[in-house]
């Protein structure tokens, strides 16, 4: 009966959304805007969701959610356009798509490559939505038993694992970025005692730092500066062949689609990882399990399908921890979290109680967003490609203006502009030093959760830490956090490598014995 009830709720939400003509225009328009954001090198899904969030401030939350999800799905897909046609990924999520997409385009199969990308992205998004609808209620039931102990450890684990997986060189840089974000999050009045912290006597800091200006500054300003500084000219490849993919190619690669979707969903559910990791892991898995791995990198459709299915399935996976635990699974999901908070919704296990139809509504919106993305992709592919001819000197100043307007629009507060600028310049300096930005932003988002729940746990335990070791879920989270930290210690990594080599040698000797 539970399954039938959820299916009925999903169908009801789908019908109610389609019954409003305004939603059709928002859906198609936001999806097309997302494709453009993904297609233009220098713009990203994260930046697009953040900018659009500020423009939806005066809309109802359902209309805003439709626009944001449609743009999110479209942008992850849209990054494949320059990846396939220019060998320049529009977004980090599409980097793996360039490996086989561009060789296909170079031999005159650009339309076929875009068609396969569109269909794989559509299927991946639908499978991600299915995982969201099925797994979220189960996780919510578990999360409803969480106390302050588990929430603190969960927030800490989310920040640490984001820093671990996002760091380009030293893992400690990711952890430092996360700690900086947590430090920024505690500026303002203490939520438990209402005592001012780190305000330096400035009344403007009493309410703390607004999340959205921090997000826009951290992601938009470094991207604008670095892209304008590179001044890389683009030479656009024309699409002359058929875009609609052959059914036989999709059937032939069905196993790649299913496996890649599972990989994307699983990686998306890990806090702070994101679609780019999902694309590379799926591509690597497809190559390593192929009977002809030598064809990968030379225009192999299976490689392109695997990468695109995974990075779009990752969207549904990234929304699972966001909706159920209040922890974003990818950088664009961080922006989406800020947007939901902007509209008075606090993601977490209590969201399903205060808004019982939210998961069904979100699943319905994802289905419609994937359909709009597929429609735009198949019909408008050849026209959208022309957008790539726009020089960065034209569209990035527009993005800068939108960033300023978006930050100022939140309460018409000029302090938000200063905040956005300061955070943006600091984030640019951190990127120059190869510090990842995503852990910093996740630290800003999850910092209040960690701070408030740690202090509440200590109050309940009257200063004792024993409560952390008396609850099974809390102990599991402590062990997972310690293993995550120890695994990055050089000595532990060397020992793990020796053990792995020892097992491999033992297995080989056993096989060689008569």
HELIX and SHEET records of a PDB file:
HELIX    1   1 UNK A    2  UNK A   18  1                                  17    
HELIX    2   2 UNK A   21  UNK A   39  1                                  19    
HELIX    3   3 UNK A   45  UNK A   55  1                                  11    
HELIX    4   4 UNK A   61  UNK A   86  1                                  26    
HELIX    5   5 UNK A   92  UNK A   94  5                                   3    
HELIX    6   6 UNK A   98  UNK A  106  1                                   9    
HELIX    7   7 UNK A  110  UNK A  143  1                                  34    
HELIX    8   8 UNK A  148  UNK A  166  1                                  19    
HELIX    9   9 UNK A  171  UNK A  185  1                                  15    
HELIX   10  10 UNK A  203  UNK A  205  5                                   3    
HELIX   11  11 UNK A  211  UNK A  216  1                                   6    
HELIX   12  12 UNK A  217  UNK A  221  3                                   5    
HELIX   13  13 UNK A  222  UNK A  230  1                                   9    
HELIX   14  14 UNK A  247  UNK A  252  1                                   6    
HELIX   15  15 UNK A  254  UNK A  268  1                                  15    
HELIX   16  16 UNK A  275  UNK A  289  1                                  15    
HELIX   17  17 UNK A  293  UNK A  295  5                                   3    
HELIX   18  18 UNK A  301  UNK A  325  1                                  25    
HELIX   19  19 UNK A  331  UNK A  342  1                                  12    
HELIX   20  20 UNK A  351  UNK A  354  1                                   4    
HELIX   21  21 UNK A  358  UNK A  384  1                                  27    
HELIX   22  22 UNK A  385  UNK A  389  5                                   5    
HELIX   23  23 UNK A  392  UNK A  409  1                                  18    
HELIX   24  24 UNK A  415  UNK A  432  1                                  18    
HELIX   25  25 UNK A  438  UNK A  460  1                                  23    
HELIX   26  26 UNK A  466  UNK A  469  5                                   4    
HELIX   27  27 UNK A  472  UNK A  486  1                                  15    
HELIX   28  28 UNK A  490  UNK A  512  1                                  23    
SHEET    1   A 2 UNK A 188  UNK A 189  0                                        
SHEET    2   A 2 UNK A 196  UNK A 197 -1                                        
END                                                                             
